[in-house]
Amino acid sequence: MEEEEFGEAIRPEFPTGRVKKIMKLDKDIGKVNSEALFLVSCATELFLKLLAEKSAESAAEKKRKTVKLEHIRMAVKRHRSISDFLLDSLPLPSQPSDAPAKDENRTRAVVDKVAPEGTRRIDDFFRRSTKTKSAETES
């Protein structure tokens, strides 16, 4: 009702097309209602804002200006409702900050975990297909 009074529509920050694609990765979801898409987009935005704020607080406590994986893990651990579903998906801290980090080791901890039957990892959605990789190497 407030939306009509002020004449401004609330728009989620995330592209709705991308959110819809991610939602449709679930085989149980056929069509996505526009209201459901709006609510999922807004809920995702609020969740990520909370996670970013809590991670920044953790970094500030450690007197750091850059938020790192360890700060995100610390923020997740502090909130039971978030840690119940997210902590297992976060990669484990791999190496001390003195040693050079390897990209392969960072994602390996998450990728090696077996997803429940009938589900797919969200990582697969964001990976480039082999067709685009081969086209890039030929250029």
Residue pairs with C-beta under 8 A, 6 or more apart in sequence:
3 9
3 10
10 42
12 19
12 38
12 41
12 42
12 44
12 45
13 41
13 45
14 41
14 44
14 45
16 37
16 38
16 41
19 37
19 40
19 41
19 44
20 32
20 37
21 125
22 122
22 125
23 29
23 32
23 37
23 40
24 32
25 120
25 122
25 125
26 119
27 118
50 82
51 72
51 75
51 76
51 82
52 67
54 75
54 78
54 79
55 67
55 71
55 72
55 74
55 75
56 67
56 71
57 75
58 67
58 71
58 72
58 74
58 75
58 78
59 65
59 66
59 67
59 68
59 71
62 71
64 71
69 90
69 91
69 93
69 106
70 93
72 90
73 87
73 90
73 93
75 82
76 82
76 83
76 86
76 87
76 90
77 83
77 87
88 113
89 110
90 110
91 106
91 107
91 108
91 109
91 110
92 109
94 101
94 102
94 105
94 106
94 109
95 101
95 102
95 105
107 123
110 121
110 123
111 121
111 123
115 121
